Amino acid sequence: MATGFRGRGQRPDNRRAPVARINERIRVPEVRVIGEDGEQLGVMDTREAIRSAREKGLDLVEVAPQAEPPVCRIIDFGKFQYEAKKKANEAKKKQVIITVKEVKFRPGTDDHDYDYRMKHAREWLTGGDKVKATIWFRGREMTHRELGARILEKLEKDLLDIADVEARPRMEGNQMFIILAPKRHKGSAKPAEPAPAATT
């Protein structure tokens, strides 16, 4: 029996982050410097800032190259890289990837098959996924679209406690579909864009 499959998630961004310039690679005459403890040291001659960092056994690392003048920080470069990687990992963990799963019906789907598919849809919605419910019509079944509409209407009512309708039932070729999304609590952030639904 056809149920549905997880859609492909968002493609990871494999582009490498630009490497920060340090010490002599910083080729501007002056920079705004942040000390090792976070204190603002003001605008300094770049060579003087490098010398000051090295006297402390540290590096001068460019952290805001687009600023005028560029902003640099006095810090151990290894520690800087570790902190940058840690922040990137934390941001990645917070990233929400929403997938769309598909459950398929026929105009003549019986109660047993309907319940089976509806339970899968409920599980997916509870898990945070969106659900695309599709009615497939063949041949003369296209003259009885109301049967498909009734199934989608029933599904909407049966999942009303956990789902909102994101896309009302509509025809596309020989299929009618509806898209359901997990209910959102008031004040919650807007969810990420859904990944495309899987097809069979």
Protein Blocks (a to p, Z undefined) as FASTA:
>chain_A
ZZbdcdddddddfbdcddddehjllccfbdcdddfkopaebjadfklmmmmmmmnopacd
dfblmbccdddddddfklmmmmmmmmmmmmmmmpccdddddddddfklcfklmmmmmmmm
mmmmmnopacddddddehjlmmmmmlmmmmmmmmmmmmmmmpccfbdcddehjaccdddd
ddddehiacdddddddddZZ
